[in-house]
Amino acid sequence: MNDYDRRTSTRTASTSAPDKTPTWSKEANTLGTEAPWWQTVKFSTVGSRLQLDPSRIIGHGLLKAAIEGGPQVREANWDGNLVVPPTQLLQACVEALHLRPVWVAGGVKRGTHLFAGPDTMVQLYFYSQGRCASISAVTTNPEMVRRVGQLFDRVLKGDDPKKGLVYTLARTMHGYTIRHLGLAGSPIERGNYSPKVIKAYDHIVEDLNTEDPCGRLVVMAGEPGTGKTYLVRSLLAEVPKAAFVIIPPNLIEELGSPDILPSLTAAKSEMSGPIVLIVEDADSCLAPRKDAGNKTGNMNAISSLLNLGDGILGSVLDIRIVATTNAEKVELDPATQRPGRLCTYASVDALPAQHAAQALYRLTGRKFAFDKQATIAEVYQQARKLGWKPPSQKKEATAQSDDFRREIL
C-alpha cells in the first residue's frame, strides 16, 4: 500500500450516483468508531480529509491491544491479476468475511478500499484499470487468517513470467520506485524481419540469458515502423528471469543517484536474473559526448550509461541496457563500442519488396506486389486494407465469476 496518496483521501460518497452505489459503499467513509479496539485510539475528529493513513489508525489499535496482552497480530499480503470483477471482491469482503467498509479513496479501476471488523483489517488497492489488485490483511483472529487466505488465493492469479513482465521507474510521494506495469511479452514473428536482424536477435536472447554477457549494452536502430518495439516485446517473453524496466531517456543520467539507486537495489534483491533497462528514443544517450555546458550536452547521460554498461554499479546489480532509436544510422560515442560494453548493434531496416510481399501473403493469403521496400508497419497496414484482422484477445469467461459468486458468497 505504498501508493497511498493523502491528497486523494477525500470523501467519495458525494460523487457517487445514489441509485447505483450499494448502501455499504455509501457508508465507506465513516470510520466505525464503535469497534472495541478503536475506542482506545485517540485521534482528532475526522472531517472531509484525514491527516493520517486510516489503515495506520486501525493497525495501531490492533497492535496496542496485542501489546497489552491480547492475541498476536498476523499480517499477510497478496498481489496479482483479478479473476473476478473488483465489485464482486468488494462484495465478498462484506458478505463472506463479514467486514464493514470504512474508507474509500478512488474507485474500482484505481483506488484504495479499506474494510474492518472487531479483530481484522483488510486493505485493497486496485490498479491497471481494475484488472489487478494488491491486498493487505491484518488480524488477531486465527480463523480469519484461514478465511482471508482462502478468499484471496481464489480471486488473484500471479503473472506468468513467460508472458513478459514489464516494470517502470515511477516517482511517488516516497521517492522513486520500480512499479509493475503488467504483461507485454509477444512471440517473435521471424518472417517480419531480415535474416540479419534475426541473427542479431538470437544473439541478444542468448546474451541476456547468460551470467557472463559479452556486453551489457544493446542498440536497436531503424526508422519508425520497422518493428523494434515488437523485438523488445519478444525479448520479454524469451528472458523470463530478467526484470525489464522502462526508463525515460531523461532519467538515464540519474540512475546512479541516491534517489534512484535504492529502488534498483531493492528490485535486484527480489530478482533471480538481470535488470534490463529499456530506453526508447535513446539518441542523446548514445551520440558522441558534447560539453554539458551546452543545452545539447549529454556528458552526464553518456557517463551514466557507461557506468551501468561495464562499471561497478552495472556489474554488482547485473544491469543490462536495451536502447532503441528511430535514426536509421546512429553515430555511437566511441566509448560505448569498447570490448565488454556493446553486446550488439542491430540495424532494423525496412523489408525488400519481395520479402514484404511474402509477409503480406502469410497474413492474408493474397498476392500483392510492393513497388519498393516497405516497413513491417506498412505491410500490416496493407493487410488491413485487404481484410485482415488481428487475432482477438478475449477476456476470461464470465463463468469463472459466476462460480466465484456461488462458492464464496
N, C-alpha and C positions, 0 to 999 in steps of 0.2 A: 504493500500500500504506500510505497514511497512517492507515488504520483499525486497524493492528496494535495489539493491546492486550496488554501483557505479563502482565496478570492472567489471561488465558486460555491462556497458553503452558505448559500442563501436559501431561503425557503422556496420550494418549488411548487407548493400547492396552488399558489395564486396563478401560475402559468399553465396549469393542467386543466383539461376540459372536464367539467363536473360530471358530465354524463358518460365519460369513458374511463375515468380513473377509479380503480377499486377503493372501497372505503378504507382498507388497511393502508393503502398507499397515500391517501389524503392525510392520514394521521402521522405520516412517517417523520415529520419534522418536529414532533412533540416528544421531548425526552421523557421517558416513563419514570419519573422520579419516585413512583410508588414501589419500584423494585427494591427489596430489602437492602441489597448491598450498595445501592446508590444513596440511601438516606444518610450514610456515614461519610459521604464525599462532599466537601464544601466547595461550591463554585458559585460564581456570580449568576444573577438572573439571566437566562438566555433570551436574547432579543432576536432581531432578524438576522444577526450574524453571530457565529461562535468565534471566540478568540482562541479556542483550543480545538485540536482534533478531537471530536466527540468519542472516537474509539479509545483514545488515551484515558478519558474520564472513566469510561466503563472498565477498561483494563486495569486501571489503578484501583478501582473499587474491588475487583476480584482479587487482585494481589494483596491488598490491605487485609481482606478477610482471611486469606491464606496465612499471612504473617501473624495474625492474631490467633492462630490455632485452627483455622478452618481447613477444608480439604485443599490439596495442592492444585495449582493451576496447570493445565495442559494446553499446549498450542500445536496447531497443525496448519499447513499451507498447501494449496493446490494451484496449478496454473495450466491452462490448456485451451483447446478448442471446444466450444459448447456443441453438444449433440442434440440439444433441445433449445427452443426459443428462450431468451432471457426472462420473459414474463412468466413462463412456466417454472423456472428455477426460483424466482421470487415468491411465487405462489406456494411452492414446495416448502420454503423456509417457514411459511406461516402454517400450512396445513399438515405437513409431515413432521417438522421439527418443533412445532408449537412455539415459535418465536414471534416477537412483535417488531414490526418495522419502527425504528426510532430516528432514522436520519436518512435523507436522500440529498445527494449533490450531483446534479446531472441527470441523465436518463438511462435508458436501456441500451442505447448504442455506444455511449461513453459516459460513465458516471460511477459514483460510489453509492452503495446501498448498505445500510447498517441495520442489523437485526439483533435483538437481545431478549433474554429471558432471565429468570431469577438466578441462574448459575452459568449462563452461556452468552457469548457474543460472537456473531458471525458478520464479517465484512466482505462484501462482494464488489469487485471493481470490473466493470465491463469495458472492453475496448475493441478496436478493429470492427467498428460498426455493429457491435453486439455479437460478433462471431466468437470472441474469446473472453475468458474471464480469469481473474486472479482472486483467490478466495483465502481468507484467513479466519480461523476459528479458535476461540479461547474459551475454555470451560473448566469447571471444577467437578463436573458430573461424569464419571466413567462410562455410564450408559450412553450419554450424549456423544462421547467420543466415538463409540461404535456406530451410532445412528448417523452422525455427520459424515463419518468416513464412507459409509455405505452410499449415502446420497451423492456426495461429490465425486466419488470414484465412478459412479454410474453416469454422470452427466458430462464429465470432462474427458477429453481424449487428447493425449500428447501428440506433438508433431512428429512425423516420420522424417528423420534426418535425410533419408534418401530422396525426399521430395524437395530438398533445398531450403534450409533455414537461412533467413537473412535478417540482419540487425542494422540499426543505425545509431549514430552518435547523436544524442539529443541533450539539450540543456534544460535542466529542471530547476526548481527553486532550491534544490540542494546541490547544484553544480551539474557537471556533465555525467551522463550515464549511458551505457550501451543498452538499447531497448529493442526487444524482439518485434519485428515487423510482420512476420508471417512466413509463408511458403512461396518461393518464387522459382524453384528449380523446373527445368524443362529438358526433356531428352533432346539431344542434338540431332538435327536433320542433316546428315552428311551430304546429301545431294544439293544442299543450298550453298555449298562452299567449294572453292577450288581445291585440288589435291594439296597444293602448297599450304593453304590455311589449315586443312585437316591435319597435316603432318605437324604443324606448329601447335595446334590444339592438343593433340595426343601427347606431345612433349610436356605441355603445361600441366595437363592432368597428372602425368607421371611424376612431375617435379613437386606438385602441391601435395601429393600423397606420400612423399618420402621425407624422412627426418634430416636428410643431408642434401638439400637442393643445390643445383648448380648456380643458382642466383635467386634473389628474393624479389626481383622486380620484373613484372611482365608488362609489356606495352602492346596495346592493340590500336592500330591506326587505320583510318579509312573514311571515305566520305559518308555522310548520313545515309542510312538505308541499306548498308552492306551486311548488316546482321551482327554487329559487335555485341549489342545488348543480349541477343539470344545465345551467343557464345558464352558470355558471362553466366547467364542463367543455366546453361548446360554444365558449367563448372560447379555450380551449387549442388547439382544432383550427383555429380561424379566424385566429389570430395566431401562425403558426409561428415567426416570428423572435424572439418575446419569450421571456424566461425567467420562467416562473411559479413563484414561491417561496411555499410555505405558511408563514405566520408566526403563532405563537400570540399572542393579544392581549396577554399579559403581557410580551412581548418588544418591543412597539412602542416603548416609551419608551427602550429600549436600542439601537435600530438605528443611532443615530449615535455610539455609544460606541466607544472604541478596541478593545474586544473583538470587535465585530461588523463594524465598518466595513471591515477588511481583506478579509473574505470577500465583501462586496458589490463592492468594487473589483476583486477577482480574478475574480469572475463576470462583471463588465461587460467586462473585457479579452478575454473569450472569446465574448461575445455580439455579434451584429450588430444586435439590436433592443433594446427597453426591458426593464428588470427590473420585472415586475409582481408586487407583493406581495399575496398573498391572505390577508385577515384575516377569519376567520369569528367570529361572535358578538362583533362589534366595538362593542357598545353603549357600553362605558365609554370607548372612544376617540373617540366621536362626540358624546356628550352634552355640554351646556354645562359649561364648566370650573368645578370646585369647588376649595376650598382643599386643597392637597396635604397639609396637616397632618391632615386628617380621614382616616379609614380608607377613605372612599368617594372621596377626592380623585383627580382624573385630570388634574391640571395638566401633569405630565410627559408623559403619553401624548398629550394634545392638542398640546402644543408640538412633540413629535417628529413627529406626523402632519402638522402644518402645515409644518415644515421639509422633510419629504420631499415634501409636496404641491407647494410652489412656492418652496422655499428654494434656497440654493446647492447643497446636497447632492443634492436631487432633480433639479435641472437638470443638474448635471455627470454624474451616473450615469444620467440618464433613467429615473427611478423613477416608476412608476405604482402606484396602490393600488386594489384592488377589495375593499371591505369589505361584509360581509353581516351582517344582524341578523334575528332572529326576531320582533322587535317589528313590529306592523302599521304603526305610525307612529312615526318617530324624531324627537325634538326635537334638531336638529343645533346644535352650537356655531356661533354666528353667523360666526365667523372662517373656518369651513370652507366657507361659501357665497359668499365673496367671488369676484368675477370672476377667472378664471385658476386657481382651485383646484378647484372642483367641476365635474366633467365632466357627470355625470348622477346624478340621484336616481331610481331605478327602484322603484316600488311594485309588488311582485309579489303580486297578490291571488288569492283563490280564484276559480274559474270560475263564471259564472252557470249555473243548472241546465241550460239548453238547450245551452250550449257544452260542459258536462261530458258531456251525453248524446251529443253529436257525437263527442267524443274517444273515448268508450267504444265507439261504433259502428265507428269506424275500427279499433279494436283487435280487436273480437270479431265484427263483422258482425251484431250483435244489438241490438235496440232496448231501451232501458231509460230510464225516466223518473226523474230525480232530483227530489225534492220541495223541494230548496233548493240553494243554491250549494255547490260541493264543491271541495276542493283536488285537484290532479292526482294526489297520492298516494292519495286516496280513490277516484279514478277507476280507477287501476291495481289497487287492492285489489279493487274490484268486478269488474274484468275477470278477475282470477284466479279469483274465485268462479264466473264463467261459463265457465271452462275455458281461458282464455287463458294461454299460457306465453311467457316472454321468449325471444327467439332464442338458441339455444345458440352459445357461442363455443368451437368445437373447437380443440384444440391442433394444432400442425403434425403431419403424418402421420409415423408411426414409420418409414416407408420411407426418410426422409431420414437417420435414424440408421443404418439398415442399410447405405445407400450409403456412409456415412462409414466404417463398420467395414471394408467391403470395400476401399475405395480408400486409406484411411490406414493401417489396421493390416495 
